[in-house]
Amino acid sequence: MVRELKVEEGRLYQQPVSESRQLRRQAWCGLANPGDRFAVSSAELLVKLRGELELEVEGALRIRCTDNRLILERNDWQEGWQQRLWQGRVRQLQIFVDHSTLEIFINQGRQS
């Protein structure tokens, strides 16, 4: 994904280029309930965190998030579940996923 970089208050931010919005074919806005399932081949999720969040993508990827950390778990067919941890206050997530790529932007691009 092509990104634009900007510096604000001495911090580097990465965000998807605004032109990527033109590639969206469908949009859905609403509240998801625990256990809701969405069948899509690609998606962009904009999430404002209010409590805990858990997303699973086809049994191969899990994203678990609280207000102070994000855990990304990936199922590697040779080594089993692999984990990555990001610690810090999580207020907003922008997640892009398709058949081969996952991009996560935390707090409007402050972390990616």
Secondary structure, 3 states (H helix, E strand, C coil): CCEEEEEECCEEEEEECHHHHHHCCCCCCCCCCCCCCCCCCCEEEEEECCCCEEEEECCCEEEEEECCEEEEEEEECCCEEEEEEEECCCCEEEEEECCCCEEEEECCCCEC
